[in-house]
Each structure stands twice: as C-alpha cells, then as structure tokens.
C-alpha cells in the first residue's frame, strides 16, 4: 500500500530555489522525483530517523526532511536542502 506524498509550502519553495540556483536543473527534478517515489513505497525504511518523528532521505543532490502519518498513510516533506 502506497503512502500519499504531501509537500509543505516551504518544501516547494526550497525545491524551486534550488532549481533556480542550480546549473543542472534536470538533476534536481530527477532527485525530487526519486525522493517522492522512495517515500511512497516505504517511508520509514527509505530514510533515517532524526528525532521526534522527523526523518531525512538523500537523493543526490537533495536531502528531504519528512514526517510520516501511518494512520492517514501520508508522508509530508517539510523541507528540502542541497547536499
């Protein structure tokens, strides 16, 4: 069963800012898609737990920070950084 992926407004702004600043826009878009695909299948195992329900996942050149709501079967990507 797949999880629904939700991007916070901050995460969307992060990705757009990184795309604008990047020389390889296609790599950013591809990494973003890879993050979403990995989290949809098995979010707890796809990344690493930081603390208090916050996880992170790396797909070069991005790192996504996210939370999991098992009861709602959703993953919220709360922000994204360049690695």
C-alpha positions as CSV (number, residue, x, y, z in Angstrom):
1,X,0.0,0.0,0.0
2,X,1.4,3.4,-1.0
3,X,1.6,6.5,1.1
4,X,0.3,9.8,-0.3
5,X,3.1,12.4,-0.5
6,X,2.4,16.0,0.6
7,X,4.9,18.8,0.1
8,X,4.7,21.7,2.5
9,X,4.8,25.2,1.0
10,X,8.3,25.6,2.5
11,X,9.4,22.4,0.7
12,X,8.1,23.6,-2.6
13,X,9.8,26.9,-2.2
14,X,13.1,25.1,-1.2
15,X,13.0,23.0,-4.4
16,X,12.2,26.0,-6.6
17,X,15.0,28.0,-5.0
18,X,17.5,25.1,-5.5
19,X,16.4,24.6,-9.2
20,X,16.8,28.3,-9.9
21,X,20.3,28.4,-8.4
22,X,21.4,25.1,-10.0
23,X,23.3,24.5,-13.2
24,X,21.8,21.1,-13.5
25,X,18.0,21.6,-13.2
26,X,17.3,18.2,-14.6
27,X,19.3,16.6,-11.8
28,X,17.2,18.5,-9.2
29,X,13.9,17.4,-10.8
30,X,15.1,13.8,-11.0
31,X,16.3,13.7,-7.4
32,X,12.9,15.2,-6.2
33,X,11.0,12.5,-8.1
34,X,13.3,9.8,-6.7
35,X,12.6,11.1,-3.1
36,X,8.8,11.0,-3.7
37,X,8.9,7.5,-5.2
38,X,11.0,6.1,-2.4
39,X,8.8,7.6,0.3
40,X,5.6,6.4,-1.3
41,X,6.6,2.8,-1.0
42,X,8.2,2.5,2.4
43,X,9.0,5.9,4.1
44,X,10.3,4.5,7.4
45,X,13.0,2.4,5.7
46,X,13.7,4.8,2.8
47,X,15.3,7.4,5.1
48,X,16.9,7.8,8.5
49,X,15.1,8.8,11.7
50,X,16.5,12.0,13.3
51,X,14.3,12.6,16.3
52,X,10.7,13.2,17.4
53,X,9.2,11.8,14.2
54,X,11.4,13.7,11.8
55,X,13.2,11.7,9.1
56,X,15.6,12.5,6.2
57,X,16.3,11.0,2.9
58,X,19.2,11.7,0.5
59,X,19.0,11.5,-3.3
60,X,21.9,13.5,-4.7
61,X,21.9,16.4,-4.8
62,X,19.0,16.8,-2.4
63,X,18.1,16.0,1.2
64,X,14.5,15.9,2.1
65,X,13.2,16.1,5.6
66,X,9.8,14.5,6.3
67,X,7.3,13.2,8.8
68,X,5.1,10.1,8.5
69,X,1.4,9.7,9.5
70,X,0.8,6.0,9.5
71,X,-2.9,6.3,10.4
72,X,-3.5,8.6,7.4
73,X,-1.0,6.8,5.1
74,X,0.7,10.2,4.3
75,X,4.2,11.5,4.2
76,X,4.8,15.2,4.5
77,X,8.0,16.6,3.1
78,X,8.6,19.6,5.3
79,X,11.7,21.0,3.7
80,X,14.5,20.2,1.2
81,X,18.2,21.2,1.2
82,X,21.1,20.8,-1.2
83,X,23.5,18.1,-0.1
